[in-house]
């Protein structure tokens, strides 16, 4: 019998096909990436679930962003701000309408717009109590230096991209915790339903070289097995994180896979 992610518990099967359980309740900072499809099943998730509104201009419309504000209460909102769309003056006037802010650089950068670190410094100057989060990609070993700069600028925690490659776990464990060892790290967990879905992440990460990574190849091979389900893959990854990584939460990234999200 399967538990639900709403109760923060996922039922999985290990290599011997015996049931084992990995509970999201191990961690305090858990969240779900919001989309219209997730909105359709929100009633089946726990009332205190945090939802992150991602910066995906090609996927989410302005109407979707408005719907997010109506459907998710302020304490449960994590609003993403693409700093490439802001200058110091526009950022100062921005109405966040959320308790937690996730800063991302975005792809449309120019000399006049802000970097994530610059935006964090500016916002902390305005309000030192504001909760600022950033993103990082543990599949990229060079991300460690970037994380250091963002912490120095005032970032309180990070949501990562899914750990899909051989070096990702080691990189994740190498991230600094800050002077007071209180920087939080929430591991992104993709929820693909097929090898094709998993390959979509290569495009999102803009890392085509991962296709040749040994661990990523193993992930692809998993979905070619007839007796293993997408839910089993999610559960296996969750269990690996719980036993092998020092983290403060898990960020579920279902994209369109709401079936596994509510199982």
N, C-alpha and C positions, 0 to 999 in steps of 0.2 A: 504494500500500500504506500502510495506517494504522499509526502507532505507538500505544502505549498510554499512558494517563495513569499507569500503574504505573511506566513508565520515564520519566515526566515529559516526555512529548513528544506533541504533538497534531498530526495531519496535517489541514490545512484546504485550502480552495480560495478564491483571491482573486476579485475581480470578473471577471477574464478566464478564470476556471475553470482556471487553471493551479495545480498544487500548490505550496504553500509551507509551511514548518514553523516553529512557534513552540515553543520548548522551555521547560518549567517549570524545567529545571535551571539557568536563568539566575539563579534566586533560591534562597536558603537556607531560608526559612521558608514551606514549603508545607504545606497541610493539607486534609482532607476533612471535611465535616460528616457526622457519624455518624447512622445510623438503622438499624432492623432490615433494611431492604432493602440498605443498604450493607454490613451485617454479612454478608449472604449472599454477597457477592462479595469480601470482604476477602482471601481466599486468592489472588485474581488481582491484587492490588495489591502494591506493594513492601513488604517487611517493615518498613522504617523509616518508613512513612507515618504522619504524625500525624493523629489523629482528634479532632474537637471534639464533645463531647456538648452539644447545644444546649439552651437552656431553652425548651421548647415543651410546656407542660403539656397542651394539647389534642391533641397528636400523640403524645408519648412517655409511656408509662406508667412506674410505678415498677419493674415487671418489666423494662422496656427498659433502665432505668438500671442495674439489677443486671447485666443481660446485658452492657452496655458494660464494666463493671468486670471481668467474667470474660473477655471476648473481646479486650480491648485491654490490652496490657502497660503498666505504669506510665510508662516513658519515652516512650511514644507517646500518652499520654492528655493531653487538655486538657479539664478539667472546668469546666463553666459554673456559676457561683454567682449566683443571683438575690438581690441584696442586699436587695430588698424583703421577703424572708422572714427577715431577720436583724436582731437587735439586737446591740450590742457584746458582750454576754455569750454569746449563741448562736454568734456568729462565732468567738470565741476557743476554743470547745469543738469546733468543726467539724473532722472528719477529712477532709481533702481527697483523700487517696489518689491524688495526681497531682503531677507535677513542675511543671506549668504550670496557672495558674488564669485563667479568663476571667470577669471581673466584668461583670454586666449589671444594670441597674436593675430590670427587671421591671415589670409593670403593676399589681401589688397593693400599692401604697405606702401608708404611713400615717405619722403624725408620729413614731411610736416606732421605725420601721425605718430602716435605713441607706441613704444614697445611695451610688453607686459611689465617689465621691471619699472619703467618710467611711470606707467599708470599706477602700479602698486604704491610707489613712493608718494605720488601725488595724493592718492586717496587716503593713505595713512596720515599724511600731514593734515588733511581735512578732518579726519576722524580716526584716532588711533585705536578705537574699539571695533571698527568695522572688520567683519570676517572675510578675508580675501583668500581665494583658492586659485591655484594655477594648474596647468596640465603639463605632463611630461611623458616621454616615450622611452620606456626601458629597453625597447628593441634596438635603440641607438646608444652605444656606449658613450658618445659625446654629450649625451643629455645630462650627465652628472655636473659638468661645469655650468650649464644653464640653470640647473636647479639651485646651485650655490648662489648664483646672482639673484635669482628670484627670492630666495630666503632673505638675503641681505636687504632687498627692497621692501620686505614686509609681508611676503606671502606666508600664510599660516599653514597651508596644507596643499596637497596635490592629488588630483585624480589622474591615474595613468592610462595610457593606451593599453589594450590587451597584451599580455605577456605571451607572445606567440613564437619567439625565436630562442635559439640555444643560449645566447648571452643574457636574455632578458631578466631572469631571476637573479643572477649575480649582480647585474647593474642595479636592479631594484634594491637589493640588500646593501648596495654601496652608496645609496643616496644619503646625504647628510641629514641629521635630525635637528640642526640648529644649535645655538648656544645653550639653550635650556632643555635640549633633547625633546622638544614638544612639537616639532613639525609633524603633521599628520600625513599619512600616505594611504590612499584608497586605491586599490588595484582594480583597473577596468577588466571586466569579464565579458567577452563577446558571447553571443548565443546563436551561432550559426546552425542552420538546419541541414546543410549539405556542404560538400567540398566547394561548390560554386559560391555559396555564401561566404565561406572562409576566404576564398581568393579575392572576394570583394574588399576584404580588409587590406589587402596589398595596395589597392588603389587609394583607400582612405588614408593609409599610413604613408603613401608615396614612397614605398620601399620595395620596388620590384625584385631587388636582390634577395629578399626573404624567401622567394620561391625555391632557392637553392639551399636554404638552411635545413639542416638535418631534422631538427625538431618540427619545423613547419611542414616538412614532407611527411613526418609521422602523423601530424594532425590531419593532413589530407588523406592519408591512408586509412585512418580511423573511419572516415565516412564512406569508404569503399566496402567496409565489412557489413554483411547483411543483418547481423544479429545485434549490432550496437546502434543505439538511438542518439539523437542530438541531445536529449536530456542526460544520457549517460556521459556524454562528452563534457557537458557543462558541470555535472557533478564531479567528474574526475578532476577537472581543472580547479574547482572550488576546494576539493580535498587537498590537492597539491599545494594550493596557496595556504591553507590552514595549517599544514604540517611543515612547510619548507620556507615560509616567508614571514617577516615581521611587518605586519600591516595593521591598519586601524579600521579598515572597512573594505567593502566590495561594492563596486559600481556596475550594475547589470546593464548591458548594452544589447537589448533584444532586437533592435531594428524592427523588422516586421514579425519577429517570432514571439508573439504573445501567448501562443499555445503552451510553450514550455514555461513561460513566465508565471502562469497561473496554475500549473499542474500541482 
